[in-house]
């Protein structure tokens, strides 16, 4: 939900029986929803458009890179080690970091390598036909989801508009305020339709003009509210500033994802250790057989000579399978096992939330849902600005009157103030922008008050 209309005019009988505290709460919600919507909507619009593109990029990359991602099924798969040897022969100057064997019919095996010129979190993926052992091509992939160049470009557009770290402030600002706009909008819409519950989720298409726009705005918002709150919460976990505070809370609440013993996590990048050459003679098929993990897996070569080999499940779809095992690269003996079922509850929720936010949890259905949420947000912003325009007699709409929020219960105001302070600590950009809004609003109010006195 972006911007919203003012509280509708109520009949005199209803106004007389309506508690002043209710009107004060609605006025507070209206002021928050209106100003946050008007000022933050551009950030939300960019996030929605780029998020829509990212939701579609999963299927698009399968078409764009079909010659490397897919091959005809032709007999039995070759040993994984032979496929890795073929990739090594094609890229003799690169170092093998990990392997993702083909497990689906017609899918290529991906040999992930370190090579000169790669950026942070980038790896060179060499695609091998698992049936013939032929190299089908290569791509620079990004992150744990192996985003192809197309999807990685869209992802970074959504994340920071290709402006680097400074650009991340746009997406964090959008995520920091989305939940505020949504909650304030819910208060307004539910209070408006309290006497006719059907109007809560069904638009009044018979209405005309601004009332019809308001009805569409409210009903689309009520259907998408839970999804928006989810996207806001999960988006903040990846943000530059709020993400650090979330990590602190996760640590204090014992929600950090555990790690295997005997392994080095700082594995990928240009500074490859000496363990890769040490493990080059390992029979990868024996390692995979010893790990005995089903589904999609990634076999990670040791970063150091005395490190363990790691085989981990990489399936982010439901049910999530992310078990992992550390193995002795010489004997193949299992040294340590880490099961997803044994992760702390908060760590599990984080993994599930990340998968859903990325569109991987339920595959195509997840991606369609994300696309619908993005489209809903775009529609809400357009409808909201349209209502704002119609509020004014000439040009953009009138501002929301000040002071009515004082009618809200003091205990509620105190609770909201405490919540705002906690949110400002947890979400620094929310706190900074909220303070800026309040300061500007106070200055504008003081100037208007002074002008009124002079005119009087």
Secondary structure in CASP SS format (residue, H / E / C, confidence):
PFRMAT SS
TARGET T0000
AUTHOR 0000-0000-0000
METHOD secondary structure of the structure
MODEL  1
X C 1.00
X C 1.00
X C 1.00
X C 1.00
X C 1.00
X C 1.00
X C 1.00
X C 1.00
X C 1.00
X C 1.00
X C 1.00
X H 1.00
X H 1.00
X H 1.00
X H 1.00
X H 1.00
X H 1.00
X C 1.00
X C 1.00
X H 1.00
X H 1.00
X H 1.00
X H 1.00
X H 1.00
X H 1.00
X H 1.00
X H 1.00
X H 1.00
X H 1.00
X H 1.00
X H 1.00
X H 1.00
X H 1.00
X H 1.00
X H 1.00
X H 1.00
X H 1.00
X H 1.00
X H 1.00
X H 1.00
X H 1.00
X H 1.00
X H 1.00
X H 1.00
X H 1.00
X H 1.00
X H 1.00
X H 1.00
X H 1.00
X H 1.00
X H 1.00
X H 1.00
X H 1.00
X H 1.00
X H 1.00
X H 1.00
X H 1.00
X H 1.00
X H 1.00
X H 1.00
X H 1.00
X H 1.00
X H 1.00
X H 1.00
X C 1.00
X H 1.00
X H 1.00
X H 1.00
X H 1.00
X E 1.00
X C 1.00
X C 1.00
X C 1.00
X C 1.00
X C 1.00
X C 1.00
X C 1.00
X C 1.00
X C 1.00
X H 1.00
X H 1.00
X H 1.00
X H 1.00
X H 1.00
X H 1.00
X H 1.00
X H 1.00
X H 1.00
X H 1.00
X H 1.00
X C 1.00
X C 1.00
X C 1.00
X C 1.00
X E 1.00
X E 1.00
X E 1.00
X E 1.00
X E 1.00
X E 1.00
X C 1.00
X C 1.00
X C 1.00
X C 1.00
X C 1.00
X C 1.00
X E 1.00
X C 1.00
X E 1.00
X E 1.00
X E 1.00
X E 1.00
X E 1.00
X E 1.00
X C 1.00
X C 1.00
X C 1.00
X C 1.00
X C 1.00
X C 1.00
X C 1.00
X E 1.00
X E 1.00
X E 1.00
X E 1.00
X E 1.00
X E 1.00
X E 1.00
X C 1.00
X C 1.00
X C 1.00
X C 1.00
X C 1.00
X C 1.00
X E 1.00
X E 1.00
X E 1.00
X E 1.00
X E 1.00
X E 1.00
X E 1.00
X E 1.00
X C 1.00
X C 1.00
X C 1.00
X C 1.00
X E 1.00
X C 1.00
X H 1.00
X H 1.00
X H 1.00
X H 1.00
X H 1.00
X H 1.00
X H 1.00
X H 1.00
X H 1.00
X H 1.00
X H 1.00
X H 1.00
X C 1.00
X C 1.00
X C 1.00
X H 1.00
X H 1.00
X H 1.00
X H 1.00
X H 1.00
X H 1.00
X H 1.00
X H 1.00
X H 1.00
X H 1.00
X H 1.00
X H 1.00
X H 1.00
X H 1.00
X H 1.00
X H 1.00
X H 1.00
X H 1.00
X H 1.00
X H 1.00
X H 1.00
X H 1.00
X H 1.00
X H 1.00
X H 1.00
X H 1.00
X H 1.00
X H 1.00
X H 1.00
X C 1.00
X C 1.00
X C 1.00
X C 1.00
X C 1.00
X H 1.00
X H 1.00
X H 1.00
X H 1.00
X C 1.00
X C 1.00
X C 1.00
X C 1.00
X C 1.00
X C 1.00
X C 1.00
X H 1.00
X H 1.00
X H 1.00
X H 1.00
X H 1.00
X H 1.00
X H 1.00
X H 1.00
X H 1.00
X H 1.00
X H 1.00
X H 1.00
X H 1.00
X H 1.00
X H 1.00
X H 1.00
X H 1.00
X H 1.00
X H 1.00
X H 1.00
X H 1.00
X H 1.00
X H 1.00
X H 1.00
X H 1.00
X H 1.00
X H 1.00
X H 1.00
X H 1.00
X C 1.00
X C 1.00
X C 1.00
X C 1.00
X H 1.00
X H 1.00
X H 1.00
X H 1.00
X H 1.00
X H 1.00
X H 1.00
X H 1.00
X H 1.00
X H 1.00
X H 1.00
X C 1.00
X C 1.00
X C 1.00
X C 1.00
X C 1.00
X C 1.00
X C 1.00
X C 1.00
X C 1.00
X C 1.00
X C 1.00
X C 1.00
X C 1.00
X C 1.00
X C 1.00
X C 1.00
X C 1.00
X C 1.00
X C 1.00
X C 1.00
X C 1.00
X C 1.00
X H 1.00
X H 1.00
X H 1.00
X H 1.00
X C 1.00
X C 1.00
X C 1.00
X C 1.00
X C 1.00
X H 1.00
X H 1.00
X H 1.00
X H 1.00
X H 1.00
X H 1.00
X H 1.00
X H 1.00
X C 1.00
X C 1.00
X C 1.00
X C 1.00
X C 1.00
X E 1.00
X E 1.00
X E 1.00
X E 1.00
X C 1.00
X C 1.00
X C 1.00
X C 1.00
X C 1.00
X C 1.00
X C 1.00
X C 1.00
X E 1.00
X E 1.00
X E 1.00
X E 1.00
X E 1.00
X C 1.00
X E 1.00
X C 1.00
X C 1.00
X C 1.00
X C 1.00
X C 1.00
X E 1.00
X C 1.00
X C 1.00
X E 1.00
X E 1.00
X E 1.00
X E 1.00
X C 1.00
X C 1.00
X C 1.00
X C 1.00
X C 1.00
X C 1.00
X E 1.00
X E 1.00
X E 1.00
X E 1.00
X E 1.00
X C 1.00
X H 1.00
X H 1.00
X H 1.00
X C 1.00
X C 1.00
X H 1.00
X H 1.00
X H 1.00
X H 1.00
X H 1.00
X H 1.00
X H 1.00
X H 1.00
X H 1.00
X H 1.00
X H 1.00
X H 1.00
X H 1.00
X H 1.00
X C 1.00
X C 1.00
X C 1.00
X C 1.00
X C 1.00
X H 1.00
X H 1.00
X H 1.00
X H 1.00
X H 1.00
X H 1.00
X H 1.00
X H 1.00
X H 1.00
X H 1.00
X H 1.00
X H 1.00
X H 1.00
X H 1.00
X H 1.00
X H 1.00
X H 1.00
X H 1.00
X H 1.00
X H 1.00
X H 1.00
X H 1.00
X H 1.00
X H 1.00
X H 1.00
X H 1.00
X H 1.00
X H 1.00
X C 1.00
X C 1.00
X C 1.00
X C 1.00
X C 1.00
X C 1.00
X C 1.00
X C 1.00
X C 1.00
X C 1.00
X C 1.00
X C 1.00
X H 1.00
X H 1.00
X H 1.00
X H 1.00
X C 1.00
X C 1.00
X H 1.00
X H 1.00
X H 1.00
X H 1.00
X H 1.00
X H 1.00
X H 1.00
X H 1.00
X H 1.00
X H 1.00
X H 1.00
X H 1.00
X H 1.00
X H 1.00
X H 1.00
X H 1.00
X H 1.00
X C 1.00
X H 1.00
X H 1.00
X H 1.00
X H 1.00
X H 1.00
X H 1.00
X H 1.00
X H 1.00
X H 1.00
X H 1.00
X H 1.00
X H 1.00
X H 1.00
X H 1.00
X H 1.00
X H 1.00
X H 1.00
X H 1.00
X H 1.00
X H 1.00
X H 1.00
X H 1.00
X H 1.00
X H 1.00
X H 1.00
X H 1.00
X H 1.00
X H 1.00
X C 1.00
END
